[in-house]
Amino acid sequence: MGKIEKTAFGQNGASLYRLHNRHGMQVTVTDFGARIVEVLLPVTGEGLRNVTLACASAEEYLAQDAYVGASILPVAGRISGASTEISGQTYHFTENEPNRTLHGGVDTTNLHLWQTEIDEAANQISFTYQLPDGKNGFPGTISVTATYTLTEDNGVRVSYRATSDKDTVFNPTNHVYFNLTGDVHQTVGQHRLQIAADRFAVLNGDNVPSGELRAVEGTPFDFRKGGVFEQGLTSDYEQIKLVQGFDHPWLLEDAEQQVVVTSPDDKVTLTLQTNQPSVVIYTYNHGPTDLAAQHGVFSLECQALPDACNQEGFGSILLAAGEKFTSETEYQFSWK
Ligand code: BGC
């Protein structure tokens, strides 16, 4: 385990922090949006392979932000009607899509500098941010900590903790994108994927869950025994055509390996473990193509189901005043 190195990350005061472990793996994170920048693996015969979509400075993220690597607060995904009821009162949020709030609204914390705390002994960086009461319509001063740890088991552990001084809704996620070949300009179609999920959430035309939780059986969403992304990306299945790929939540089973992805060259495997009930997999269906090819990367956004605050049977994302929120997700890597 090495010392955590700090360097400037562009001209606006942002910093880049580099963590190492004793297997030669490195992770870089920045206080600009509490982002994961790179995950670097010492793949045999080729030096360090970066398996994320990464920008080279805070300004680059600012110029073309598709939430790349960022922490998303306070509520990830789309909220239908850009409103919800919290403890008997209706709240209206900033609409950044017609009649919807995506990823917490506008001018969100992914575009701001967070406070940093370094814990060398734990090989860990914590970023903190205080969301002001009423920001984008969300009630409560919400104090949030995002902690990134590089473990000696080659895991990148992401943990969110929060408290609010008013009842509010809270469902954060991390929006890191991966291509395990290291080349984000190639489609991820041939990556192998296994997901321990029997059901996925069907989307309506607004890209919001319709409320239906559908069995994966007999659909391109069935990765229980493994498959390749391509089985969805080129399918005529109506849910795929609707969003030109995957942009869907799967309901995770309580398995030891909830999601496993392997690169087509078989050299890199990512295994996901989370205490969150679902994973939203977005295959970069319409991101800026100068940054990555269409379908050139995928995200594994661990969270409660999107629009849970407005849908029966989707679970609660209420964060009551004074209560503690915690989520834990680990992306673990192995390589040859
Ligand atoms: C959403 C996509 C959206 C993307 C923006 C994803 O989490 O599900 O619909 O376009 O974020 O980067």
Boltz pocket constraint, residues with backbone or C-beta under 6 A from the ligand:
constraints:
  - pocket:
      binder: B
      contacts: [[A, 66], [A, 67], [A, 77], [A, 207], [A, 247], [A, 280], [A, 282], [A, 301]]
      max_distance: 6.0
